[in-house]
């Protein structure tokens, strides 16, 4: 049975996100150049003055937030992350995220770039696989060491200057700064997780796979076979690395995708059930209520009232 809907699932591009959550008449719109849909780097205190909270959403670009002072809070998937001074948080393109409270008491940089910007003289798709933080399911938080803070801050200053002076007319300059930044981030990410185990490697690969296949595959056995390990080994590894079983990760990912669709589309509950791999709407509704204590219809009504 196939879903009959032809409605495209909404993923915000930079312009659409700004219009929705900053507002069309917001003077901050003047900070954005005509080519900022591919790349921009600005001060957080200038950019993060949202007029509305952000419900579960996806973005077509990668976003890096570097906090130099204050605290920033964002939910990525089901996890809430508090980013403090000298820390970074990365929201990969296509990752579901939300901002439940508007807080302007933080200082730093926000850098956003389309994945295509990374392909060129100083970057290629093969090289980018080395940067776990750009992957859905990767570790999004990076703690910058005191000794590396000046280097990282200088790179963000250079990215901001390149944007304000040339936008993305000089791709090679932007790419070189981004690649240097990624290498610094990787160095600090490695320090943050230097005790990474084989279990954490398996867990990261598993999370990547479920985000890719969640609409059709809900069995632990399926993901274990893709990783060439036994289901028991997968469960033990994921539980050890994340504190949650593989089955729990699958359930939470289904719920997250369903919430996103309830927020951002007009799809019926039966169509949403199909989108997340449940052909039986009744079963999907029971599954949703079991975990959320309300039905999908009640959840959508709560959204409409907010």
C-alpha positions, 0 to 999 in steps of 0.5 A: 500500500502506498501513500497517496499524498503528493505533498512535499515534506517541508525543509526550511531553506535559509530565506524561508527560515528567516522569514518564518522565525525572524519576521519579514519586517525585522531589520535584521533581514538587512544583514543578509546578502542576496547569496546568503542562502549558500553561506553566511557567518554573523554574530549570534547577538545580531542573528539569534533574536528570534521572534518565535520559538522553533517547532521541530524543523529541518534545514537544508544547510549545516549550522554551527553555533559557537558560544563565546559568552552566555548559554544557548539551548537547542534540542537536536533530535530528542536530546537537549543541548546546553552550549556554554562559553567556548563550546560549539553545537552543530546542526547538520543539514536535514537533522530535526531540531527545535528551539523551545525558549527564546534566549538572547543572552549569549554572544558568539558566532553563527555560521551556516552553509549549504553542503555544496559550498564544501565541494571544490578546491579545498574540499571533497565528499570523501574528506568530509566523511572525516568530520563526524559532527556534520553527520546526522547522528554524530556528536554535535557538541564540541568543547574548545580547549583554552589553548585553541579558543584564539585560533577558533575565534580568529577563524570565525572572525575571518569567515564573518569578514569574508561574508561581509566583504564578498558573500560567497563570491570568493568560494575558495577563500570561504572553503579554505577557512571552513576546512581549517575550522573543521580541522580545529573542531575535529581536534577538539572533538577528538579531545572531548571523546578521546576515550571513544570505544568500539561501542561508540563507533557502532552506536554512531553508525547505527544512528546514521542508519536509522535516520536514513531508513526509519521510514521503512525499517524498524527492526533491530535485526535489519540494522545489525545485518547492515553493520555485520554484527549480531542483534545482541552485540548491537544492543549491548554496544548502543546501550553502553554508548548511549544509555538507551537500547537500539529499540528505544532509539528506533522508537524515538526516531519514529516519534520524532519524525511523526512530531515533525510531520504533525507540526510542519505538514497538513498530512492526515494521521493515516498519511503520517503513519505511512510516512514513518513506516506504519501502514496501520493507522490504528497501530500507529495511533496506539504507538504514539499514545503509548509514548506521548500519553495523547493521540496524534490528533490531540497532539496536533490540536495542542499545536494549533492552540499554541 
